[in-house]
Amino acid sequence: MAQVAAASARTSSSSSAAPPTSATRPKFVSTSSTIPLANACADIARRVDSYLATTPVSESADIADLRQRTKERVRESLGVISEALRRYSIDELAISFNGGKDCLVMLVLLLASLHYHSSQFPPQRIHTVYVHSLSAFPEVDAFVNDCATLYSLDLIRLPTPMKAAFQKFLDAKPHIKAIMVGTRRTDPNGADLTYFDETDHGWPKFMRVHPVIDWHYAEVWHFLRELDIKYCILYDLGYTSLGGTTDTLPNPALLMESGVDSTGEQSFKPAYALIDDDKERWGRNT
């Protein structure tokens, strides 16, 4: 199977970047309390509706174009999720969520869709698999846990490899028929995917649903920031694609001109400052 989340080779230019040390890297602190899923869905749907309905009076042509393209992506993705909810009951549908920006967009749009379809799909806990690296960042783990609380995710944590993790997940939840994943077409092995693809021979059998397959990097960040969605703090430290601590560095394309901050540590712009899709994985070495 074209793996749901595969890593690409890091470009040679990424070797110049060094990750923040454990002493200098801020710690993600969960401050959320449990919110009923129906309330969370209603809040997210309100934000999505407001975003789609709003056209700022004054903004640059580039931002106006980005906004228009992102709105088109939102409507397309909502249509894909609506089709998934038509094909499968909410108890037959799960999401693969690793705390990354792409699956966060997917989760946000699923929550909005559950509100739109609330009479047909009474909100309940969302079946969720978190396939994590054996060297997962503590900030990523904390963020995933925070999302589980905020959005009522019925979370099962499983270590890589991906194929074995999905098999264990389906063994625990044999009623699951489809899993939504946050793969984008610019990801490794994403170029030929469609909105709905069954797993390949030799993989656990389920339908892969790709609601954000056609999103671009800049659209992802525009959407999350416009809706004021909490995201993993590592993105503010220059990480643009999250793997594990042994294979992920801040993106060298975001290194500040000065190179270092007041403490002498390397300093990076936040992830949303990157524009080019092709540079998204420059901080990955797998």
C-alpha angles and dihedrals in degrees: 000000000000093000117252092231116013127169125231129217114275115243117246091249092066093072091081094067123086124197121242111265122248088254095054101034110095115240120237109237119198112226099165128116126205113285121191109253092236090058093047091049092049092050094049092046089053091053093047092048092049091049093050092047098046125088113176114230095225127028136125120278090246093054092044089053091047090050092051093048092048092050088054090051091050092053092046092050093047087053092052092050091047089054090050090052089050092052098041137033116240088253090057093051128078137171131226105223125178100163094259125138096251097052088043089061088048092051092048091053092046090053091051090048092051088056092049089050097036094126090056097036112033105210115258135150113313116236105239137178120199109196103192136189117252085238097044119169111252087226090058093047090049092048093050089050090049091052090049088058097041096046104029096246115180090218127199114184117208131170124235144292093096099218094053092044093055091047091053091047092053091045088057093043108028092168092070112108102167136030124199113220131187099229116144126205091247091058121097109281091007100104098090101035123118131203091272122030128163115225117266126256112289094029127101107277117253140115114264112216117200109191096164098039094122098044121116126218096254091049091054093055095041090055097046093047095044090053092043093234117175111242136181112292093229089077089065089057096060101271110137102173120031123218124137134310091262097053107029131079134167110279110267089213087069098051109133116249090243089052095213139049128230091282094054094253120132110266127211137190116244120272094254090064090072116092107174117086090204092064096048096100099040089113094058124090099190 
